[in-house]
């Protein structure tokens, strides 16, 4: 009786692992499944038949590239995660509680509670340890939130090549009626940006999604265009980095543009060459004192062109550092 019970438990565990593999978005050949589960091909075929008997629609295709895959069906299979997947999902849900998408914080907390409730104790301990000994960098400031339905509508329009119609509020508060052919959404911190072709201006435009008020229904279908540049995230960064700050800033850096670009995130600012040994960093300033400190971390000589507040902060910081040097301290004590 004990041997029979052990065999049943082994079979059940193998079926659950098989079902977990079949849920992944790929086809599995019989030999691949047999190798992963360490059984024979005959056992795999028998297990596939057992899953079908239990109501799971397992599709099979023949040929050199054929295999097994869990098909669509009325009966929802259980969500089966291995240890690494369970940890990734839990940490992802924890991170989503600080998302800029309106309402997703509460939904993430509800989903997180359900997932953690069914986690085995060993995984709960691993996740708790990871949370206790890691420190995330917080996002300072509340920032705008975006309705998830707006994101869903925009991405669907990108997929279906349908023109969007919307009211848009510029950064200076000016409201305009716009139409645009949407191509991509880009997220940056707590902000979402739509990259779209503006047929009225015959040019690419970048729109802040939290400033968009969609008009239903969508406009006519459009022919998809090549994106303005392959790295669309860098493109958005170059378009919006200078407009997100309170004051624009321009700094001449005495190093090549290639070297400075390696130290500057494109979302921080743009770097343009002046000559082989000099470039211009165009960025912005919210806190002149903080910006002055960060400029010192570039590792190269620089000259602040504007704004005047940043020039003054750099001068004050230079004087403070000079007074803090041992030579100046000795001279001050001697005097």
NUNU-77003 format. One line per field, with one value per residue (C-alpha): residue number from 0; residue in three letters; x, y negated, z. Coordinates in pm, 1 decimal. Example, Ala and Ser with C-alpha at 12.3 -4.5 7.8 and 13.67 -1.06 7.14 Angstrom:
BEGIN
seq [0 | 1]
type [ALA | SER]
u [1230.0 | 1367.0]
v [450.0 | 106.0]
w [780.0 | 714.0]
This chain:
BEGIN
seq [0 | 1 | 2 | 3 | 4 | 5 | 6 | 7 | 8 | 9 | 10 | 11 | 12 | 13 | 14 | 15 | 16 | 17 | 18 | 19 | 20 | 21 | 22 | 23 | 24 | 25 | 26 | 27 | 28 | 29 | 30 | 31 | 32 | 33 | 34 | 35 | 36 | 37 | 38 | 39 | 40 | 41 | 42 | 43 | 44 | 45 | 46 | 47 | 48 | 49 | 50 | 51 | 52 | 53 | 54 | 55 | 56 | 57 | 58 | 59 | 60 | 61 | 62 | 63 | 64 | 65 | 66 | 67 | 68 | 69 | 70 | 71 | 72 | 73 | 74 | 75 | 76 | 77 | 78 | 79 | 80 | 81 | 82 | 83 | 84 | 85 | 86 | 87 | 88 | 89 | 90 | 91 | 92 | 93 | 94 | 95 | 96 | 97 | 98 | 99 | 100 | 101 | 102 | 103 | 104 | 105 | 106 | 107 | 108 | 109 | 110 | 111 | 112 | 113 | 114 | 115 | 116 | 117 | 118 | 119 | 120 | 121 | 122 | 123 | 124 | 125 | 126 | 127 | 128 | 129 | 130 | 131 | 132 | 133 | 134 | 135 | 136 | 137 | 138 | 139 | 140 | 141 | 142 | 143 | 144 | 145 | 146 | 147 | 148 | 149 | 150 | 151 | 152 | 153 | 154 | 155 | 156 | 157 | 158 | 159 | 160 | 161 | 162 | 163 | 164 | 165 | 166 | 167 | 168 | 169 | 170 | 171 | 172 | 173 | 174 | 175 | 176 | 177 | 178 | 179 | 180 | 181 | 182 | 183 | 184 | 185 | 186 | 187 | 188 | 189 | 190 | 191 | 192 | 193 | 194 | 195 | 196 | 197 | 198 | 199 | 200 | 201 | 202 | 203 | 204 | 205 | 206 | 207 | 208 | 209 | 210 | 211 | 212 | 213 | 214 | 215 | 216 | 217 | 218 | 219 | 220 | 221 | 222 | 223 | 224 | 225 | 226 | 227 | 228 | 229 | 230 | 231 | 232 | 233 | 234 | 235 | 236 | 237 | 238 | 239 | 240 | 241 | 242 | 243 | 244 | 245 | 246 | 247 | 248 | 249 | 250 | 251 | 252 | 253 | 254 | 255 | 256 | 257 | 258 | 259 | 260 | 261 | 262 | 263 | 264 | 265 | 266 | 267 | 268 | 269 | 270 | 271 | 272 | 273 | 274 | 275 | 276 | 277 | 278 | 279 | 280 | 281 | 282 | 283 | 284 | 285 | 286 | 287 | 288 | 289 | 290 | 291 | 292 | 293 | 294 | 295 | 296 | 297 | 298 | 299 | 300 | 301 | 302 | 303 | 304 | 305 | 306 | 307 | 308 | 309 | 310 | 311 | 312 | 313 | 314 | 315 | 316 | 317 | 318 | 319 | 320 | 321 | 322 | 323 | 324 | 325 | 326 | 327 | 328 | 329 | 330 | 331 | 332 | 333 | 334]
type [UNK | UNK | UNK | UNK | UNK | UNK | UNK | UNK | UNK | UNK | UNK | UNK | UNK | UNK | UNK | UNK | UNK | UNK | UNK | UNK | UNK | UNK | UNK | UNK | UNK | UNK | UNK | UNK | UNK | UNK | UNK | UNK | UNK | UNK | UNK | UNK | UNK | UNK | UNK | UNK | UNK | UNK | UNK | UNK | UNK | UNK | UNK | UNK | UNK | UNK | UNK | UNK | UNK | UNK | UNK | UNK | UNK | UNK | UNK | UNK | UNK | UNK | UNK | UNK | UNK | UNK | UNK | UNK | UNK | UNK | UNK | UNK | UNK | UNK | UNK | UNK | UNK | UNK | UNK | UNK | UNK | UNK | UNK | UNK | UNK | UNK | UNK | UNK | UNK | UNK | UNK | UNK | UNK | UNK | UNK | UNK | UNK | UNK | UNK | UNK | UNK | UNK | UNK | UNK | UNK | UNK | UNK | UNK | UNK | UNK | UNK | UNK | UNK | UNK | UNK | UNK | UNK | UNK | UNK | UNK | UNK | UNK | UNK | UNK | UNK | UNK | UNK | UNK | UNK | UNK | UNK | UNK | UNK | UNK | UNK | UNK | UNK | UNK | UNK | UNK | UNK | UNK | UNK | UNK | UNK | UNK | UNK | UNK | UNK | UNK | UNK | UNK | UNK | UNK | UNK | UNK | UNK | UNK | UNK | UNK | UNK | UNK | UNK | UNK | UNK | UNK | UNK | UNK | UNK | UNK | UNK | UNK | UNK | UNK | UNK | UNK | UNK | UNK | UNK | UNK | UNK | UNK | UNK | UNK | UNK | UNK | UNK | UNK | UNK | UNK | UNK | UNK | UNK | UNK | UNK | UNK | UNK | UNK | UNK | UNK | UNK | UNK | UNK | UNK | UNK | UNK | UNK | UNK | UNK | UNK | UNK | UNK | UNK | UNK | UNK | UNK | UNK | UNK | UNK | UNK | UNK | UNK | UNK | UNK | UNK | UNK | UNK | UNK | UNK | UNK | UNK | UNK | UNK | UNK | UNK | UNK | UNK | UNK | UNK | UNK | UNK | UNK | UNK | UNK | UNK | UNK | UNK | UNK | UNK | UNK | UNK | UNK | UNK | UNK | UNK | UNK | UNK | UNK | UNK | UNK | UNK | UNK | UNK | UNK | UNK | UNK | UNK | UNK | UNK | UNK | UNK | UNK | UNK | UNK | UNK | UNK | UNK | UNK | UNK | UNK | UNK | UNK | UNK | UNK | UNK | UNK | UNK | UNK | UNK | UNK | UNK | UNK | UNK | UNK | UNK | UNK | UNK | UNK | UNK | UNK | UNK | UNK | UNK | UNK | UNK | UNK | UNK | UNK | UNK | UNK | UNK | UNK | UNK | UNK | UNK | UNK | UNK | UNK | UNK | UNK | UNK | UNK | UNK | UNK | UNK | UNK | UNK | UNK | UNK | UNK | UNK | UNK | UNK | UNK | UNK]
u [0.0 | 284.3 | 461.4 | 138.2 | 83.5 | 442.3 | 394.6 | 74.4 | 248.1 | 539.4 | 301.7 | 103.2 | 418.8 | 538.2 | 204.3 | 220.3 | 572.9 | 467.6 | 172.2 | 404.0 | 631.6 | 340.7 | 216.9 | 529.3 | 483.5 | 669.5 | 632.5 | 798.8 | 902.9 | 851.9 | 1227.7 | 1270.3 | 995.0 | 1131.1 | 1475.7 | 1341.6 | 1127.6 | 1381.1 | 1132.0 | 1077.8 | 894.8 | 625.5 | 566.7 | 538.6 | 272.5 | 81.2 | 103.4 | -19.5 | -324.7 | -383.1 | -381.0 | -631.0 | -853.0 | -839.8 | -966.4 | -646.0 | -636.3 | -286.2 | -226.0 | 20.2 | 181.3 | 376.4 | 694.6 | 1053.8 | 947.9 | 637.3 | 567.4 | 324.4 | 171.7 | -114.5 | -401.0 | -679.5 | -972.4 | -1264.3 | -1091.5 | -824.3 | -511.5 | -351.3 | -74.8 | 238.0 | 564.3 | 905.9 | 1108.1 | 1280.7 | 955.7 | 772.0 | 1043.3 | 1046.0 | 667.0 | 661.8 | 938.6 | 778.9 | 448.1 | 623.1 | 790.1 | 460.7 | 312.4 | 506.9 | 398.0 | 276.7 | -20.1 | -335.0 | -496.7 | -222.1 | -85.1 | -400.6 | -427.3 | -61.7 | -111.4 | -415.0 | -227.9 | 78.5 | -129.6 | -270.0 | 68.7 | 241.0 | -43.2 | 36.9 | 416.0 | 593.3 | 772.0 | 1118.2 | 1034.9 | 873.4 | 1194.2 | 1412.0 | 1197.4 | 1183.3 | 1562.9 | 1603.3 | 1370.2 | 1540.3 | 1891.8 | 1831.7 | 1760.2 | 1571.2 | 1641.6 | 1313.9 | 1160.1 | 1140.3 | 822.5 | 478.5 | 467.5 | 169.9 | -40.3 | -180.5 | -512.6 | -435.2 | -728.6 | -556.6 | -240.7 | -441.6 | -625.9 | -305.3 | -116.8 | -414.6 | -412.5 | -38.7 | -104.2 | -404.6 | -254.1 | -550.6 | -514.2 | -577.7 | -776.9 | -726.1 | -710.2 | -358.0 | -228.2 | 123.3 | 376.1 | 276.2 | -92.3 | -205.7 | -482.9 | -503.2 | -699.5 | -461.1 | -457.2 | -162.6 | -58.3 | 68.5 | 374.4 | 531.8 | 488.4 | 798.8 | 805.0 | 1058.5 | 1041.7 | 684.1 | 612.0 | 479.4 | 542.0 | 370.6 | 584.5 | 356.8 | 354.0 | 162.7 | -2.7 | -94.1 | 271.0 | 425.0 | 671.5 | 728.0 | 599.1 | 636.8 | 333.5 | 310.2 | 38.1 | -87.1 | -166.8 | -371.4 | -750.3 | -858.8 | -1157.7 | -1358.7 | -1382.8 | -1036.6 | -962.6 | -886.2 | -619.2 | -271.0 | 35.5 | 308.5 | 625.6 | 986.9 | 1062.2 | 1264.1 | 1563.6 | 1626.3 | 1674.1 | 1335.1 | 1407.9 | 1714.9 | 1506.2 | 1249.0 | 1527.9 | 1677.5 | 1337.8 | 1220.2 | 1530.6 | 1565.5 | 1194.9 | 1151.2 | 1374.2 | 1289.3 | 1584.0 | 1790.1 | 2164.4 | 2457.6 | 2802.8 | 3120.4 | 3308.8 | 3678.1 | 3662.9 | 3543.0 | 3171.5 | 3228.6 | 3393.5 | 3126.6 | 2837.9 | 2970.7 | 2907.2 | 2582.2 | 2248.3 | 2057.2 | 1761.6 | 1982.5 | 2088.9 | 2232.8 | 2601.0 | 2712.8 | 3074.5 | 3247.7 | 3579.4 | 3787.0 | 3858.8 | 3552.9 | 3175.0 | 2861.1 | 2635.1 | 2279.4 | 2073.6 | 1860.5 | 1857.3 | 1606.4 | 1854.5 | 2167.9 | 2362.3 | 2295.8 | 2377.0 | 2708.6 | 2805.6 | 2711.5 | 2913.0 | 3218.3 | 3168.6 | 3216.7 | 3589.0 | 3677.2 | 3725.3 | 3417.8 | 3286.0 | 2927.6 | 2780.4 | 2431.6 | 2224.7 | 2378.6 | 2250.3 | 2454.1 | 2762.8 | 2738.7 | 2688.1 | 2994.8 | 3201.3 | 3085.9 | 3152.0 | 3500.3 | 3582.3 | 3454.4 | 3662.6 | 3970.0 | 3930.6 | 3893.2 | 4229.6 | 4520.8 | 4734.8 | 4467.5 | 4389.1 | 4757.9 | 4791.1 | 4477.8 | 4603.8 | 4945.4 | 4786.2]
v [0.0 | -236.1 | -169.1 | -232.4 | -561.9 | -669.3 | -589.7 | -796.4 | -1094.6 | -1064.4 | -1056.9 | -1356.6 | -1560.0 | -1472.7 | -1573.3 | -1911.3 | -1969.4 | -1862.3 | -2099.9 | -2380.0 | -2319.7 | -2308.6 | -2647.7 | -2821.5 | -2992.3 | -2733.2 | -2383.2 | -2092.8 | -1779.7 | -1442.0 | -1381.4 | -1727.8 | -1659.0 | -1312.5 | -1456.8 | -1734.2 | -1492.3 | -1207.7 | -952.9 | -761.7 | -887.3 | -629.1 | -776.8 | -1125.5 | -1009.3 | -844.2 | -1161.4 | -1373.9 | -1147.6 | -1181.1 | -1562.5 | -1546.9 | -1319.9 | -1578.9 | -1843.1 | -2019.3 | -2073.1 | -1966.0 | -2035.0 | -1821.5 | -1897.3 | -1652.0 | -1700.3 | -1801.1 | -2121.3 | -1975.4 | -1916.4 | -1964.8 | -2286.6 | -2366.5 | -2491.7 | -2735.1 | -2582.6 | -2652.4 | -2503.7 | -2733.2 | -2542.3 | -2624.2 | -2882.0 | -2674.9 | -2852.9 | -2717.1 | -2877.6 | -3136.8 | -3233.0 | -3268.9 | -3497.2 | -3706.5 | -3748.1 | -3843.5 | -4101.1 | -4238.9 | -4287.0 | -4458.8 | -4699.2 | -4767.6 | -4907.6 | -5226.3 | -5246.2 | -5561.1 | -5374.8 | -5477.7 | -5194.4 | -4941.3 | -4986.7 | -4841.6 | -4567.0 | -4475.3 | -4457.4 | -4228.0 | -4001.0 | -4003.8 | -3891.7 | -3600.8 | -3489.7 | -3513.0 | -3315.6 | -3007.8 | -3036.4 | -2754.7 | -2858.6 | -2818.2 | -3075.5 | -3316.0 | -3305.9 | -3368.4 | -3660.8 | -3810.3 | -3789.4 | -3953.9 | -4235.5 | -4283.9 | -4315.0 | -4520.2 | -4892.7 | -5027.0 | -5378.2 | -5565.4 | -5796.8 | -6139.2 | -6329.2 | -6205.0 | -6272.3 | -6225.1 | -5911.2 | -5752.5 | -5573.6 | -5211.6 | -5217.2 | -5500.8 | -5292.3 | -4993.5 | -5207.6 | -5365.5 | -5036.1 | -4880.4 | -5173.4 | -5117.6 | -4751.4 | -4810.8 | -5119.4 | -5338.6 | -5714.4 | -5872.4 | -6188.3 | -6371.5 | -6697.1 | -6777.6 | -7017.6 | -7151.1 | -7209.1 | -7577.3 | -7490.2 | -7553.2 | -7313.3 | -7196.7 | -6941.7 | -6690.0 | -6382.8 | -6148.6 | -5810.1 | -5622.1 | -5399.9 | -5339.4 | -5404.7 | -5476.7 | -5481.0 | -5696.9 | -5692.4 | -5788.2 | -5935.4 | -5775.4 | -5918.5 | -5849.3 | -5861.8 | -5939.5 | -6085.8 | -6414.0 | -6433.6 | -6801.4 | -6894.8 | -6621.3 | -6533.9 | -6308.8 | -6428.7 | -6311.8 | -6348.0 | -6310.1 | -6049.3 | -6206.8 | -6520.7 | -6330.5 | -6321.7 | -6066.2 | -6117.4 | -5812.9 | -5661.6 | -5644.0 | -5789.3 | -5605.2 | -5341.4 | -5452.3 | -5296.2 | -5230.4 | -5436.6 | -5365.6 | -5502.7 | -5826.3 | -5630.5 | -5266.4 | -5336.7 | -5489.8 | -5527.4 | -5739.9 | -5940.0 | -6021.5 | -6105.6 | -6356.2 | -6517.0 | -6546.9 | -6560.5 | -6938.1 | -7009.9 | -6820.2 | -7055.1 | -7391.4 | -7569.3 | -7471.7 | -7430.6 | -7428.7 | -7305.3 | -7289.5 | -6970.2 | -6948.7 | -6591.5 | -6423.1 | -6365.4 | -5989.6 | -5983.6 | -6203.1 | -6001.9 | -5696.1 | -5876.3 | -6054.9 | -5875.8 | -6005.3 | -6084.5 | -6327.4 | -6536.1 | -6546.8 | -6562.2 | -6731.3 | -6751.5 | -7088.1 | -6944.5 | -6634.3 | -6738.0 | -6941.0 | -6888.5 | -7061.5 | -6899.4 | -7032.5 | -6938.0 | -7106.4 | -7213.6 | -7161.4 | -7191.8 | -7393.1 | -7266.1 | -6900.0 | -6958.0 | -7121.4 | -6812.4 | -6574.7 | -6775.3 | -6719.7 | -6345.0 | -6369.8 | -6323.6 | -6598.4 | -6973.8 | -7172.9 | -7527.2 | -7616.2 | -7846.4 | -7880.7 | -7928.0 | -8190.0 | -8002.8 | -7697.6 | -7910.0 | -8053.2 | -7710.8 | -7570.7 | -7870.8 | -7822.5 | -7448.7 | -7506.1 | -7749.0 | -7498.7 | -7216.2 | -7438.5 | -7536.3 | -7168.4 | -7072.5 | -7003.1 | -7285.9 | -7549.2 | -7407.3 | -7425.3 | -7782.5 | -7882.3 | -7726.7 | -7895.0 | -8234.8]
w [0.0 | 89.2 | -243.6 | -432.6 | -251.4 | -321.6 | -690.4 | -705.0 | -542.4 | -787.2 | -1083.5 | -953.3 | -899.5 | -1248.7 | -1401.2 | -1226.8 | -1354.9 | -1704.8 | -1694.6 | -1581.6 | -1880.4 | -2124.4 | -1999.7 | -2133.6 | -2474.9 | -2682.5 | -2825.7 | -2644.0 | -2830.5 | -2668.0 | -2622.5 | -2463.4 | -2211.6 | -2140.8 | -2071.9 | -1845.5 | -1643.2 | -1656.2 | -1787.3 | -2110.5 | -2415.6 | -2349.7 | -2002.8 | -2154.0 | -2398.3 | -2113.0 | -1901.8 | -2193.7 | -2220.3 | -1842.9 | -1871.6 | -2156.1 | -1948.6 | -1669.2 | -1912.6 | -2015.4 | -2394.7 | -2496.6 | -2864.4 | -3058.8 | -3394.9 | -3605.3 | -3800.6 | -3733.3 | -3558.0 | -3398.5 | -3033.8 | -2746.8 | -2618.6 | -2381.8 | -2597.9 | -2521.0 | -2338.0 | -2106.8 | -1804.2 | -1661.4 | -1556.9 | -1222.8 | -1216.2 | -1165.2 | -1088.0 | -1006.1 | -725.7 | -943.8 | -1117.5 | -786.4 | -648.0 | -967.3 | -962.9 | -594.2 | -628.4 | -944.2 | -765.8 | -476.1 | -718.5 | -894.2 | -572.9 | -648.9 | -1011.5 | -1181.9 | -1334.6 | -1151.2 | -956.3 | -1017.3 | -664.8 | -505.2 | -766.0 | -711.6 | -334.9 | -376.5 | -617.4 | -392.4 | -93.4 | -295.0 | -422.9 | -82.8 | 77.1 | -132.4 | -128.1 | 54.4 | 371.5 | 217.2 | -53.5 | 191.2 | 393.4 | 87.0 | -26.5 | 323.4 | 345.9 | 6.4 | 106.6 | 444.0 | 305.1 | -9.1 | -26.2 | -328.2 | -455.0 | -405.5 | -659.1 | -502.1 | -573.0 | -648.8 | -1020.4 | -1250.9 | -1270.8 | -1584.4 | -1627.2 | -1726.2 | -1969.3 | -2154.9 | -2186.8 | -2309.4 | -2566.4 | -2696.5 | -2727.5 | -2906.1 | -3151.2 | -3206.4 | -3279.4 | -3506.7 | -3678.4 | -3585.2 | -3562.5 | -3221.9 | -3161.8 | -2833.6 | -2645.0 | -2532.8 | -2268.9 | -2332.1 | -2052.7 | -2048.1 | -1998.9 | -2357.0 | -2464.9 | -2826.8 | -3027.4 | -3186.4 | -3404.0 | -3435.1 | -3570.7 | -3261.1 | -3288.6 | -2945.6 | -2572.6 | -2366.0 | -1984.7 | -1801.2 | -1422.7 | -1337.9 | -1680.7 | -1999.0 | -2345.6 | -2676.0 | -2989.4 | -3284.2 | -3632.8 | -3650.6 | -3995.0 | -3946.2 | -3889.5 | -4106.0 | -3833.1 | -3533.0 | -3198.4 | -2837.0 | -2606.9 | -2228.7 | -2178.0 | -1854.0 | -2058.1 | -2316.7 | -2309.2 | -2568.8 | -2795.6 | -2898.2 | -3155.3 | -3304.0 | -3645.9 | -3970.0 | -4010.8 | -4115.7 | -4275.4 | -4020.2 | -4067.4 | -3980.8 | -3635.7 | -3622.4 | -3489.1 | -3394.5 | -3022.2 | -2952.6 | -2580.1 | -2656.8 | -2903.5 | -2636.2 | -2393.0 | -2634.4 | -2689.6 | -2331.4 | -2110.2 | -2139.9 | -2085.9 | -1757.8 | -1559.2 | -1410.2 | -1573.8 | -1879.1 | -1833.7 | -2074.5 | -1976.1 | -2182.8 | -2095.6 | -2184.8 | -2312.8 | -2628.4 | -2679.4 | -2697.4 | -2355.8 | -2191.3 | -2340.7 | -2158.7 | -1827.2 | -1912.1 | -1925.2 | -2231.3 | -2006.3 | -1813.4 | -2108.9 | -2458.3 | -2551.4 | -2873.7 | -2995.6 | -3034.1 | -3151.7 | -3083.1 | -2724.8 | -2624.1 | -2613.6 | -2491.8 | -2232.4 | -2248.5 | -1947.1 | -1682.6 | -1320.7 | -1041.9 | -755.5 | -852.8 | -549.5 | -635.4 | -1003.2 | -908.7 | -710.2 | -992.7 | -1244.5 | -1029.1 | -1076.6 | -1452.7 | -1400.8 | -1652.2 | -1642.4 | -1735.8 | -1767.1 | -1678.8 | -1940.9 | -1790.9 | -1578.4 | -1344.0 | -1035.5 | -1133.0 | -1202.6 | -849.7 | -690.8 | -869.9 | -749.5 | -389.6 | -404.3 | -548.4 | -265.8 | -7.6 | -149.9 | -167.7 | 197.6 | 286.1 | 130.2 | 370.5 | 228.2 | 289.1 | 632.4 | 734.6 | 609.6 | 799.9 | 1123.7 | 1084.9 | 1033.1]
